Amino acid sequence: MSRTDHVERLRAQWARELPDLDTTPMAILGRAYRLSNLVRPSIEANFASFGLDRGEFDVISTLRRSGPPYRLTPTDLYRSLMISSGGLTHRLVRLEKAGLVRREKSAEDGRSLLVVLTEEGVRRTEAAFRADMASESRFLAALDPRKSAALAGLLRELLSELESEASIAAEGGQQP
C-alpha cells in the first residue's frame, strides 16, 4: 500500500486551488528536489568528516575517476565540473593547502599547468567515496533491487534527454 508523501499533499492542495492545472511534473521533479534536500545534510556531513566540502570532493573525485596518473588541466576540470575557472581556483587553493592536490607544469607544454591528485588525495577520495556510497545505499534500502533498477533506468532516460537538450541549447542550435 502506498503512503501519501509531502509532494502528494502539495499536489492535492494545488488541485483544490487550481483544479485546471496539471501538477504531474511535481510528482517527479518535486520529489527529486525533495529527495535531494533530504539526503544533502548526510552527504555533506560525510564529506566534512573527511575534511572536505562537496565542491572539494567533486574536484578530487574527478581527478581520481580520470585514472592514473590522476591529473587533468584546470580547463578540463572546470568544464567537467561545470563551474567557473575562478570557482575552481578557489577550491584548488584549499585542496593544495590540505595536501590533496598539487599543481605542476605540463611536460608537453611548459606554459600549462596540470592539477595532480597526491597520494593523500587518492586515499582520502577513496575513503570518502566508499563512506558516501554506504550512506546512500542505506537511503535506498527501502526499495527492492528491481524497483531500484527501474527507477534508475527511468531517471537515466529523463536525464539523458534533458542533457541532450541542454547541449543543443548551449551550442546555439535548435531543438528538433
N, C-alpha and C positions, 0 to 999 in steps of 0.2 A: 504494500500500500504506500502510495506516495504522500509525503508530508508537504504542507504548504511552507514555502520559504519567504524570505523578505521580498524578493523580486515579485513573486506571485501576489503578495499582499499589495505591493505598489501598483501592479497591473490592474488589480481589482478596483483599487481606488480611482485610477485613471479611467477605467471602463465606466465607472459610475459618473464621473465628472465630465468626461468627453467620450461618450459612447460611440461616436462616429470614427474615432481614431484607432488605428491598428497598432497595438503595442507589442506585436510579435518580436520586433528587434530587441526589446528589453529582455525577452526570455533567454536570449543567447548573450548579447553584448552586455546587458546589465548584470547578468550572472558572472560573466568573465571578469568584469570590472570589480564586482563584489568579492569574488574569489581572490583576485589579486590583492585587494586591500586586506583581506583576512589573513593571508599567508605572509604578506610582506614583513610584518614585525618579526616573525620567527626566522625568516630568511636573513633579514638584516642583523638580528641578534647572533645568528650562527657566524656570519662573516665577521662581526665585531669580536667574537670570541677568538678569532684568528688575527686580530689587529687590523682588519680591513673594513672598508665600506663597500657598498655594492659596486660603485664605479671603479674602485681599485681592483676588486675581484674581476670585473669584466675585462680589464686590461691584462692582468696576469693570466687569466684563463684563456684569453685569445692567443696569447703567446704560447701557452702550454699546448693548446689544441693545434697549433701550427706545426708541431712535431720538431724533432731535433733539427737544428741546434737551438730551437726556441728563440728565434729572432725575427723581427719584422721592422720595416721602415715605419717612422711615425705616420707617414701618409697612409700606409696600409692599415695601420692600427685605427686611426680616426675614421677612415672610411668604413672599416668593418664594424666599428662601434657606433657609427652614425652620430658622432659628436664633433664639435669644432676642434680645430687644432689647438686653440687656447685652452679648451677644456681638457684635452689630452695632456698638454704641457703641465697643467696644474696637478693632474693625477701622477704623472711621471716623476715630478719633483718629490711628492710624498713617498712614492714607491722606491725611489732611489735612496732617500733618507732611511727607509726601513730595510735597505739592503736586498730588496726583492728583484730589482732590475738595475741594469746599468746601460749607459749609452756609450757606444763605441763607433769609431769611424768605419765606414764601409771599405772593405778591401777592394771592391770593384770601382768605387767612386769616392775618392778621398774627401769630396765636398759633402757627402751624405753621411747621415748618422743612422745607426741601427739601434733598436731597443732590444736588449738581450735579457732573458729571464735568468737570474742567478740560480745556483743550486738551492739556496734557501727559498727562492721564489718557486722553484719546481716543487719542493717539499710542501710548502705552505699551500700552494694552489691545489695540489692533490688532496691534502688533508681537508681543506675547506670544502672542496667539491664533494668528497666522499661523505662528509657530515651533512652537506646540503641535500644530497640525493637520499640519504637515510631519513632526514626530516621530511622531505617532500613525499617520500614513499608512505610515510605514516599518514599524511593528509589524504592520500588516495586509497588507503586501506579499506575505506567504506565501499568501494566499487569492486565487484568481482573482475577477474582478468579480462573476460570477454567484453564487459561494459567499458572497462578502461581502454581497451584496444579500439573499440568502436568510437568512443569519444575522441581519442587521439586522432583517429582517421578523419573524422568529421572536422575537427579543428584544423588539421593539416590541410584539408581541402579548402576550407574557408580562407585560411591564412595564405595559402599559395595563390589563390585568386586575388586577394587584396594586395599582396606583394607585387604580383604581376601588374595590376592596375597602377600601383604607386610607381613602379619602374617606368611604365609607359608615360605617366604624367611627368615624372622627373626628367625624362628625355625630351619633353615637349611634344610628344606625339599625341595623337587622338586615340581614344578607345574605339575598338570596332563596333 
